[in-house]
Amino acid sequence: MKFTHIMLLVISIVLSACQSTGNSGFGTAGTTGAPKVAILLPLSGSNAALGKNLLNAAQMAVFQEAGPDFELIVKDTNQNGGALAALQQAIDEGARLVLGPVFANQVREIMPLAASKGVQILSFSNDESLAKEGVFVGGLTLSQQINRIFHYVSTQDIKRLALLLPENNYGRVVESAAVQYASAWGLEVFQTEFYDPSSKNFSETVRKLGPGDPVPLASTEEEINQQNDPTGDLEQPEYQEQDTVDDVVVSSEPPPAWMPPYKPIKVVNYQALLIAEGGERLITLSALAPYHGIDTSQVRLLGTNLWDDPALQREASLLGGWYPNYASQEKQLFEQQYRQLFGVQPNRLASNVYDMVTLAAKLGDKPGANFGRNAIINFGELSGKNGVFRFMPNGVAEYGLAIYEVQRQRILLKDPAPTTLLPLIN
């Protein structure tokens, strides 16, 4: 649907009304019995800018995707009484489905009330621990990201990985998912190092991932022979029994007495390094890797969707790194439309909000619509601004993800997202 200046004016007026009262709805519905859905956002206080940004996306979805009988009730989670009061007001006004809130602690706060009223919650969170009866997790979970990147890595002749993770809940969730999906895809998590995210110096942690000194004797047989006898004149004794893996000779015995002094080739014992970080800390950590002997032309850097940051395309230390994220084409079109309408860049959650509102609109496309848990799960796939997704029986949204590579001044699509998801297996 093409937006006009008149429609933009209407959207702006509605937005102002919603923010000033904290108690308004929008959409074309006004009849008794029309399907009503509430969205809970921080529209005042310190997070008001975030709330406004996400509300813009919600309005876009209503105008572009919803039918004439759909109404979205907007509530401010920063009002007196917080998210709980916002939910109670929405239920009193007839809301039968809740979108949001933004923060996981607010979702936990409203869960008992929603459950007592039989109202389902489509949260924007990616915290899988929230997925309980009556609560859906609509964000992109870390376990899905790790599953996708590890699956792709397993097809690229990579067998061993190391992990560099923050010492916090985010890092522990990544570690748990990495152990699970490494096993599933035939990979080995060889080494894991945690760093204090509040620290100003990560050098010692990254050093532990480097080759160290001394390192095991490891080289090709030809290089070993050339190293020991550059002229080829020495008579070589027979080698003791050795294990050969991928044309690399690794001896468990000490070098023989006849071998002249040599400088061992510095190697690390893994082929990929996952850095679960973003922003300035990611830049610092990735730059420290080669400083401590981790050759990033040989060790593939991996990340999460925190790497989806245009500023990172300028960082030489990240070149060649892979990370998972939503399918890009529809998301880019959404962001372009958003900027044209509102004059600002959408928050990274905005496309998720748009898709959750779209799903609610499709569920409530007529009076008497079913917003129950089974209806949400059985709805099946929806092609949204983040690509194809659906809600699984456990209440977690499953997304079709793509793999991207950081290149100089651009991001390269390495492995496209699926256009459909595999059938559920009972």
C-alpha positions as semicolon CSV with decimal commas, in nm:
position;residue;x (nm);y (nm);z (nm)
1;M;0,000;0,000;0,000
2;K;0,145;0,335;-0,101
3;F;0,153;0,599;0,168
4;T;0,034;0,952;0,091
5;H;0,094;1,283;0,266
6;I;-0,264;1,271;0,392
7;M;-0,213;0,928;0,546
8;L;0,112;1,042;0,705
9;L;-0,077;1,333;0,861
10;V;-0,340;1,094;0,995
11;I;-0,071;0,869;1,144
12;S;0,097;1,167;1,311
13;I;-0,230;1,287;1,463
14;V;-0,312;0,941;1,595
15;L;0,038;0,904;1,740
16;S;0,005;1,235;1,923
17;A;-0,331;1,134;2,067
18;C;-0,201;0,798;2,185
19;Q;0,098;0,952;2,357
20;S;-0,090;1,236;2,522
21;T;-0,356;1,017;2,679
22;G;-0,179;0,684;2,712
23;N;-0,529;0,545;2,680
24;S;-0,615;0,548;2,310
25;G;-0,649;0,305;2,029
26;F;-0,632;0,328;1,655
27;G;-0,763;0,142;1,358
28;T;-1,094;0,171;1,181
29;A;-1,295;-0,046;1,416
30;G;-1,548;0,111;1,640
31;T;-1,826;-0,142;1,661
32;T;-1,910;-0,358;1,960
33;G;-1,760;-0,705;1,925
34;A;-1,481;-0,598;1,690
35;P;-1,152;-0,779;1,764
36;K;-0,939;-0,566;1,996
37;V;-0,569;-0,612;2,059
38;A;-0,358;-0,416;2,308
39;I;0,001;-0,308;2,265
40;L;0,197;-0,213;2,576
41;L;0,487;0,028;2,518
42;P;0,690;0,280;2,723
43;L;0,541;0,604;2,589
44;S;0,668;0,832;2,866
45;G;0,972;0,850;3,089
46;S;1,328;0,756;3,000
47;N;1,228;0,503;2,732
48;A;0,968;0,722;2,561
49;A;1,177;0,759;2,244
50;L;1,196;0,380;2,211
51;G;0,822;0,349;2,270
52;K;0,743;0,610;2,005
53;N;0,974;0,438;1,758
54;L;0,799;0,105;1,808
55;L;0,453;0,259;1,804
56;N;0,532;0,402;1,461
57;A;0,595;0,048;1,337
58;A;0,272;-0,077;1,495
59;Q;0,072;0,194;1,317
60;M;0,233;0,108;0,987
61;A;0,120;-0,252;1,031
62;V;-0,237;-0,151;1,116
63;F;-0,272;0,071;0,811
64;Q;-0,102;-0,174;0,575
65;E;-0,213;-0,513;0,704
66;A;-0,527;-0,490;0,920
67;G;-0,888;-0,525;0,810
68;P;-1,175;-0,283;0,887
69;D;-1,280;-0,465;1,205
70;F;-0,941;-0,453;1,376
71;E;-0,858;-0,216;1,661
72;L;-0,528;-0,171;1,841
73;I;-0,546;-0,030;2,196
74;V;-0,227;0,155;2,294
75;K;-0,118;0,165;2,659
76;D;0,178;0,327;2,831
77;T;0,374;0,092;3,060
78;N;0,533;0,392;3,234
79;Q;0,205;0,525;3,373
80;N;0,120;0,506;3,743
81;G;0,093;0,137;3,824
82;G;0,329;0,042;3,541
83;A;0,270;-0,244;3,299
84;L;0,019;-0,411;3,529
85;A;-0,209;-0,106;3,530
86;A;-0,168;-0,075;3,152
87;L;-0,280;-0,433;3,102
88;Q;-0,576;-0,398;3,336
89;Q;-0,696;-0,090;3,147
90;A;-0,658;-0,270;2,813
91;I;-0,857;-0,571;2,937
92;D;-1,127;-0,341;3,075
93;E;-1,154;-0,187;2,728
94;G;-1,202;-0,526;2,569
95;A;-0,852;-0,633;2,462
96;R;-0,837;-1,007;2,396
97;L;-0,470;-1,030;2,299
98;V;-0,166;-0,838;2,430
99;L;0,144;-0,740;2,232
100;G;0,449;-0,654;2,441
101;P;0,566;-0,524;2,680
102;V;0,918;-0,444;2,562
103;F;1,110;-0,560;2,870
104;A;1,123;-0,914;3,007
105;N;1,069;-0,806;3,368
106;Q;0,744;-0,634;3,266
107;V;0,630;-0,949;3,087
108;R;0,683;-1,144;3,410
109;E;0,495;-0,876;3,601
110;I;0,178;-0,904;3,389
111;M;0,176;-1,282;3,337
112;P;-0,045;-1,370;3,636
113;L;-0,311;-1,111;3,548
114;A;-0,314;-1,211;3,181
115;A;-0,345;-1,577;3,275
116;S;-0,635;-1,508;3,514
117;K;-0,821;-1,330;3,235
118;G;-0,739;-1,587;2,968
119;V;-0,548;-1,332;2,760
120;Q;-0,248;-1,445;2,555
121;I;0,071;-1,237;2,550
122;L;0,282;-1,200;2,234
123;S;0,599;-1,056;2,384
124;F;0,877;-0,886;2,189
125;S;1,140;-1,050;2,410
126;N;1,390;-1,315;2,297
127;D;1,411;-1,466;2,648
128;E;1,300;-1,828;2,606
129;S;1,242;-1,865;2,980
130;L;0,931;-1,650;2,937
131;A;0,765;-1,908;2,712
132;K;0,504;-2,049;2,945
133;E;0,133;-2,119;2,911
134;G;-0,022;-1,792;2,795
135;V;0,307;-1,624;2,695
136;F;0,472;-1,633;2,352
137;V;0,830;-1,525;2,283
138;G;0,829;-1,328;1,959
139;G;1,194;-1,215;1,952
140;L;1,482;-1,388;1,778
141;T;1,627;-1,623;2,038
142;L;1,997;-1,687;2,084
143;S;1,949;-2,063;2,049
144;Q;1,808;-2,016;1,697
145;Q;2,100;-1,795;1,601
146;I;2,356;-2,045;1,726
147;N;2,174;-2,334;1,562
148;R;2,173;-2,154;1,225
149;I;2,537;-2,044;1,227
150;F;2,662;-2,383;1,352
151;H;2,462;-2,566;1,086
152;Y;2,620;-2,349;0,819
153;V;2,967;-2,385;0,969
154;S;2,931;-2,763;0,966
155;T;2,897;-2,750;0,586
156;Q;3,219;-2,550;0,546
157;D;3,482;-2,805;0,657
158;I;3,500;-2,658;1,007
159;K;3,507;-2,906;1,293
160;R;3,644;-2,727;1,600
161;L;3,530;-2,398;1,750
162;A;3,625;-2,169;2,035
163;L;3,392;-1,933;2,220
164;L;3,466;-1,583;2,350
165;L;3,170;-1,479;2,566
166;P;3,067;-1,212;2,817
167;E;3,037;-1,329;3,176
168;N;2,666;-1,258;3,204
169;N;2,332;-1,418;3,126
170;Y;2,371;-1,350;2,753
171;G;2,704;-1,531;2,746
172;R;2,576;-1,828;2,946
173;V;2,278;-1,871;2,714
174;V;2,513;-1,867;2,416
175;E;2,740;-2,122;2,583
176;S;2,450;-2,358;2,654
177;A;2,319;-2,330;2,298
178;A;2,669;-2,376;2,156
179;V;2,722;-2,702;2,344
180;Q;2,381;-2,829;2,234
181;Y;2,408;-2,743;1,865
182;A;2,776;-2,826;1,827
183;S;2,683;-3,181;1,922
184;A;2,383;-3,176;1,687
185;W;2,593;-3,070;1,385
186;G;2,905;-3,276;1,450
187;L;3,118;-2,990;1,581
188;E;3,341;-2,965;1,887
189;V;3,357;-2,669;2,123
190;F;3,729;-2,689;2,192
191;Q;3,775;-2,391;2,423
192;T;3,557;-2,132;2,598
193;E;3,676;-1,810;2,757
194;F;3,461;-1,559;2,946
195;Y;3,542;-1,190;2,995
196;D;3,402;-0,929;3,230
197;P;3,193;-0,700;3,003
198;S;3,250;-0,409;3,240
199;S;3,629;-0,441;3,208
200;K;3,842;-0,194;3,014
201;N;4,106;-0,453;2,923
202;F;4,021;-0,783;2,753
203;S;4,376;-0,865;2,647
204;E;4,447;-1,137;2,902
205;T;4,125;-1,324;2,817
206;V;4,192;-1,315;2,442
207;R;4,554;-1,421;2,501
208;K;4,426;-1,750;2,646
209;L;4,271;-1,826;2,308
210;G;4,599;-1,766;2,127
211;P;4,855;-2,033;2,035
212;G;5,080;-1,977;2,334
213;D;5,440;-2,097;2,353
214;P;5,550;-2,369;2,313
215;V;5,300;-2,518;2,069
216;P;5,274;-2,880;1,951
217;L;5,485;-2,973;1,652
218;A;5,234;-2,952;1,368
219;S;5,313;-2,903;1,002
220;T;5,289;-3,078;0,670
221;E;5,538;-3,361;0,623
222;E;5,706;-3,176;0,338
223;E;5,757;-2,864;0,550
224;I;5,900;-3,073;0,835
225;N;6,153;-3,236;0,602
226;Q;6,251;-2,901;0,452
227;Q;6,281;-2,748;0,798
228;N;6,507;-3,024;0,929
229;D;6,725;-3,068;0,622
230;P;6,712;-2,774;0,382
231;T;6,980;-2,932;0,154
232;G;6,822;-3,277;0,144
233;D;7,163;-3,439;0,218
234;L;7,083;-3,592;0,556
235;E;6,976;-3,953;0,567
236;Q;6,640;-3,953;0,733
237;P;6,563;-4,221;0,992
238;E;6,223;-4,383;0,979
239;Y;5,948;-4,189;1,149
240;Q;5,783;-4,337;1,451
241;E;5,417;-4,422;1,410
242;Q;5,212;-4,103;1,378
243;D;4,851;-4,002;1,342
244;T;4,763;-3,814;1,025
245;V;4,460;-3,587;1,019
246;D;4,368;-3,382;0,712
247;D;4,724;-3,399;0,572
248;V;4,866;-3,253;0,894
249;V;5,121;-3,468;1,074
250;V;5,096;-3,447;1,452
251;S;5,357;-3,634;1,654
252;S;5,299;-3,724;2,016
253;E;5,673;-3,792;2,065
254;P;5,939;-3,529;2,135
255;P;6,156;-3,423;1,839
256;P;6,441;-3,674;1,777
257;A;6,796;-3,585;1,881
258;W;6,917;-3,549;1,522
259;M;6,666;-3,268;1,452
260;P;6,832;-2,924;1,440
261;P;6,684;-2,632;1,630
262;Y;6,360;-2,508;1,476
263;K;6,093;-2,252;1,535
264;P;5,757;-2,428;1,565
265;I;5,474;-2,302;1,349
266;K;5,229;-2,123;1,575
267;V;4,879;-2,262;1,538
268;V;4,557;-2,275;1,733
269;N;4,359;-2,592;1,770
270;Y;4,031;-2,462;1,633
271;Q;3,906;-2,332;1,300
272;A;3,642;-2,080;1,404
273;L;3,597;-1,837;1,694
274;L;3,253;-1,721;1,804
275;I;3,254;-1,371;1,957
276;A;2,912;-1,309;2,111
277;E;2,934;-0,933;2,133
278;G;2,848;-0,614;1,946
279;G;2,946;-0,249;1,920
280;E;3,272;-0,115;2,056
281;R;3,347;-0,426;2,262
282;L;3,324;-0,642;1,950
283;I;3,568;-0,414;1,769
284;T;3,812;-0,431;2,060
285;L;3,788;-0,810;2,098
286;S;3,824;-0,884;1,726
287;A;4,127;-0,652;1,701
288;L;4,296;-0,831;1,993
289;A;4,265;-1,171;1,824
290;P;4,544;-1,126;1,565
291;Y;4,750;-0,933;1,820
292;H;4,760;-1,251;2,029
293;G;4,850;-1,478;1,737
294;I;4,503;-1,581;1,619
295;D;4,531;-1,562;1,241
296;T;4,186;-1,450;1,131
297;S;4,269;-1,538;0,771
298;Q;4,278;-1,899;0,893
299;V;4,037;-1,886;1,189
300;R;3,687;-1,782;1,083
301;L;3,524;-1,529;1,316
302;L;3,158;-1,594;1,395
303;G;2,897;-1,377;1,562
304;T;2,534;-1,330;1,658
305;N;2,289;-1,079;1,514
306;L;2,454;-0,816;1,734
307;W;2,692;-0,794;1,438
308;D;2,413;-0,644;1,228
309;D;2,554;-0,294;1,257
310;P;2,656;-0,082;0,953
311;A;2,940;0,071;1,156
312;L;3,110;-0,269;1,178
313;Q;3,158;-0,285;0,801
314;R;3,451;-0,047;0,842
315;E;3,638;-0,275;1,083
316;A;3,923;-0,465;0,916
317;S;3,944;-0,710;1,206
318;L;3,595;-0,841;1,127
319;L;3,639;-0,889;0,753
320;G;3,531;-1,238;0,650
321;G;3,330;-1,295;0,967
322;W;2,994;-1,473;0,949
323;Y;2,678;-1,410;1,148
324;P;2,307;-1,506;1,132
325;N;2,021;-1,261;1,097
326;Y;1,676;-1,211;0,954
327;A;1,622;-1,220;0,578
328;S;1,728;-0,879;0,452
329;Q;1,518;-0,781;0,149
330;E;1,181;-0,720;0,316
331;K;1,350;-0,576;0,624
332;Q;1,537;-0,322;0,411
333;L;1,216;-0,220;0,233
334;F;1,045;-0,179;0,570
335;E;1,327;0,038;0,703
336;Q;1,317;0,253;0,388
337;Q;0,940;0,307;0,422
338;Y;0,978;0,380;0,791
339;R;1,241;0,648;0,728
340;Q;1,027;0,807;0,458
341;L;0,726;0,823;0,690
342;F;0,883;0,926;1,019
343;G;1,220;1,075;0,927
344;V;1,419;0,856;1,166
345;Q;1,585;0,514;1,161
346;P;1,366;0,237;1,306
347;N;1,485;0,063;1,619
348;R;1,606;-0,294;1,561
349;L;1,287;-0,415;1,734
350;A;1,057;-0,216;1,501
351;S;1,029;-0,482;1,231
352;N;0,951;-0,739;1,501
353;V;0,671;-0,517;1,633
354;Y;0,537;-0,476;1,279
355;D;0,527;-0,854;1,230
356;M;0,357;-0,922;1,565
357;V;0,087;-0,662;1,486
358;T;0,046;-0,817;1,141
359;L;-0,004;-1,162;1,292
360;A;-0,260;-1,022;1,538
361;A;-0,441;-0,852;1,249
362;K;-0,453;-1,174;1,049
363;L;-0,587;-1,363;1,351
364;G;-0,847;-1,092;1,412
365;D;-0,960;-1,031;1,057
366;K;-1,326;-1,059;1,155
367;P;-1,551;-1,011;1,460
368;G;-1,543;-1,302;1,699
369;A;-1,184;-1,386;1,601
370;N;-1,001;-1,654;1,795
371;F;-0,695;-1,527;1,983
372;G;-0,641;-1,847;2,182
373;R;-0,310;-2,028;2,217
374;N;-0,399;-2,304;1,971
375;A;-0,514;-2,051;1,714
376;I;-0,178;-1,872;1,734
377;I;0,023;-2,194;1,704
378;N;-0,196;-2,341;1,431
379;F;-0,190;-2,022;1,225
380;G;0,127;-2,153;1,063
381;E;0,381;-1,949;0,871
382;L;0,368;-1,578;0,805
383;S;0,598;-1,396;0,566
384;G;0,680;-1,079;0,753
385;K;0,932;-0,797;0,741
386;N;1,186;-1,026;0,910
387;G;1,120;-1,310;0,669
388;V;0,916;-1,622;0,728
389;F;0,826;-1,711;1,088
390;R;0,579;-1,912;1,295
391;F;0,510;-1,990;1,658
392;M;0,613;-2,334;1,775
393;P;0,411;-2,543;2,022
394;N;0,650;-2,435;2,299
395;G;0,548;-2,073;2,243
396;V;0,876;-1,958;2,082
397;A;0,879;-1,789;1,741
398;E;1,084;-1,975;1,481
399;Y;1,242;-1,764;1,207
400;G;1,402;-1,850;0,875
401;L;1,750;-1,695;0,907
402;A;2,019;-1,604;0,658
403;I;2,399;-1,609;0,698
404;Y;2,593;-1,291;0,618
405;E;2,963;-1,216;0,574
406;V;3,128;-0,889;0,674
407;Q;3,313;-0,741;0,380
408;R;3,473;-0,402;0,331
409;Q;3,194;-0,143;0,322
410;R;2,923;-0,404;0,262
411;I;2,755;-0,716;0,393
412;L;2,750;-1,021;0,165
413;L;2,468;-1,275;0,174
414;K;2,645;-1,609;0,210
415;D;2,349;-1,841;0,261
416;P;1,992;-1,717;0,201
417;A;1,710;-1,759;0,446
418;P;1,450;-2,023;0,362
419;T;1,126;-1,899;0,211
420;T;0,934;-2,164;0,401
421;L;0,996;-2,357;0,721
422;L;1,006;-2,734;0,748
423;P;0,684;-2,904;0,856
424;L;0,644;-2,964;1,226
425;I;0,724;-3,318;1,336
426;N;0,493;-3,450;1,604
